[in-house]
Amino acid sequence: MKYFSTKNISTPASLKEAVLSGMPGDGGLFLPERIPVLTPQQIEALSTMSFEEIAQTMAAEFLAGDIPPGDIREVVASSMNLDVKLTQLSEQMSILETFHGPTMAFKDFGARFMARLMSYLIKGNKRELTILVATSGDTGSAVASGFLGIPGIRVIILYPSGKVSPSQEKQLTTQGQNILALEVEGHFDDCQRLVKHAFADAELRQRHHLSSANSINIARLIPQSFYYAFTAGQLGQKSGEFVISVPSGNFGNLTAGIIAKRMRVPIKHFIASTNSNDVFPEYLKSGDYKPRPSGQTISNAMDVGDPSNLSRIRYLFDDDMDRIRSEISSWSFDDMKTREMIGQIFKRYDYIIDPHTAVGILGLEKYLEVHQSTLPGVVISTAHPAKFPESVEPVIGEKIPVPPQLAQYLKREKLATPMSIDYEDFRQYLIDTLD
Ligand SMILES: *Cc1c(COP(=O)(O)O)cnc(C)c1O
C-alpha cells in the first residue's frame, strides 16, 4: 500500500518512507491511498474475537503486501498485547477503557505499534535511528515506554521543566537504556521549536538519521482504529450501530475512528468532545477554521489550539462541511462542568473517571439529549484517573489507589540532562551524543 500527502496526492511514499519520516516534506500529513474494507463476515465475527485477534485482522489489511504475514503477526503480537475493556455504566452508556497499558493512557496503543513497526522497517539499516519527541506529558511517556530496549533506535525526549506532572516526569526520565530525557528551561512550544529546527538542519540530517514520533505519524493512527472495531464486537448489537464520544485534542483518536468507520465498523455518529479549547466545535458551527493559542485546563492532554489532524479529517470528507456535520457533532465543556461530571459519575456508579473521560461523557450526554437517540452510546476513556489525582481526589473526596504500573516509576531516580532553549546548545548536545 502506498501513502500520500494530504497536500499532494501525486507523489506517493512507501510504507517505510511514510513511517520512518513521519511527515511528508510539503507540510501535509500521510494517509493510506485506500482504506481497506472488512467483509460482512469479518464484521459479524468481531463479537467472537479478542482484541489481539481483531488487531491481527485489521493490521494485515493495512500491511499485507509490504510485510510478510509472519512478520505482521509478530509486530502486532508484541505491541497489541494490551487490555481493552468495555464497561457498561447505564443502558445507553458504556466506557471503553483504553488505559490499561504501561503508561495508562490510550497513547500506549499508537506508541507501541509504531515502535515495533519502525524496529522492523529499519532492519538491515546500518545507521542508528534517532527519534526526537517534544512532549507536554503523555506522548513522551508512551513513546519512552514503547521504544524501551528496541535495538537500532534511540529516543530523545524534550520536556518543559516544571510543566509536566511529577508522575509524568518520572515516566519520562527513569527509563534509561536507549531513552534519553532533556529537561528544557522553557515551554512546550520551545521543545517543539528545537525539534523542528533539528529536522530543518540539513547538515545534521546528513550525519544522523532523524525521525519524529509525534501524533502525525500514520503508524500511530492505524492501531487506534482497532479498538473501535473491538467496541462493535463487544456491544454485539444485531443492528450494529452505535454512537461514540471521543475526548479530543489533536484529533488523532477521532481520525482513527473515521478510518474504522470507512472500514465498515458500524459507527453511526461521532461526538468530538473538547475542553474550553473549542476550535473544532466552532469550526463545525461557523464553517471557518480559526486556530488560536491553547489555554490551560484540567484535561491538559487536550489543550490544543490548532489540531494537527484536522487536515486529515478535511481530506477524508473532501472538505465538505455538510458531510463532516452529518457524521461528527462537537461540543466544548469547561473545567467546572468537567469536575461536576467526575463527581456525578462517582456518586451514581461508584466509578472513578479522569478529567478527559469526563469531557467525553459530557459530550455523549449532550448528544443523546439533543438527538433523543436510542442507540447505544460509548465514551472512550483515554486515561486512568490515578494519573490526575490533583484534579480528581478533591472532587470525589477519596484517595485513588496507585496502580502498580505507575507505582514502579515513582520509586525510581530521575535522570535528565538540563537544556537551554538555544538551538546551538541542543545541536551540540545531539552531535556529542550521537557521534
Ligand atoms: C492525547 C490525549 C487525548 C487527545 O487525543 P487526540 O488524539 O490528540 O485527540 C485525550 N486524552 C488523553 C488522556 C490524552 O493523552
The ligand as an SDF file (V2000), in Angstrom:
LIG
                    3D

 15 15  0  0  0  0  0  0  0  0999 V2000
   -3.6310   12.7340   23.8690 C   0  0  0  0  0  0  0  0  0  0  0  0
   -4.7980   12.6010   24.7500 C   0  0  0  0  0  0  0  0  0  0  0  0
   -6.1000   12.9850   24.3280 C   0  0  0  0  0  0  0  0  0  0  0  0
   -6.3610   13.6330   22.9860 C   0  0  0  0  0  0  0  0  0  0  0  0
   -6.2080   12.7330   21.9210 O   0  0  0  0  0  0  0  0  0  0  0  0
   -6.0550   13.2690   20.4220 P   0  0  0  0  0  0  0  0  0  0  0  0
   -5.8130   12.0610   19.6010 O   0  0  0  0  0  0  0  0  0  0  0  0
   -4.8670   14.1990   20.4400 O   0  0  0  0  0  0  0  0  0  0  0  0
   -7.3080   13.9860   20.0790 O   0  0  0  0  0  0  0  0  0  0  0  0
   -7.1630   12.7770   25.1930 C   0  0  0  0  0  0  0  0  0  0  0  0
   -6.9720   12.2370   26.4170 N   0  0  0  0  0  0  0  0  0  0  0  0
   -5.7490   11.8700   26.8610 C   0  0  0  0  0  0  0  0  0  0  0  0
   -5.6140   11.3080   28.2230 C   0  0  0  0  0  0  0  0  0  0  0  0
   -4.6200   12.0290   26.0390 C   0  0  0  0  0  0  0  0  0  0  0  0
   -3.4080   11.6570   26.4960 O   0  0  0  0  0  0  0  0  0  0  0  0
  1  2  1  0
  2  3  1  0
  2 14  2  0
  3  4  1  0
  3 10  2  0
  4  5  1  0
  5  6  1  0
  6  7  2  0
  6  8  1  0
  6  9  1  0
 10 11  1  0
 11 12  2  0
 12 13  1  0
 12 14  1  0
 14 15  1  0
M  END
$$$$
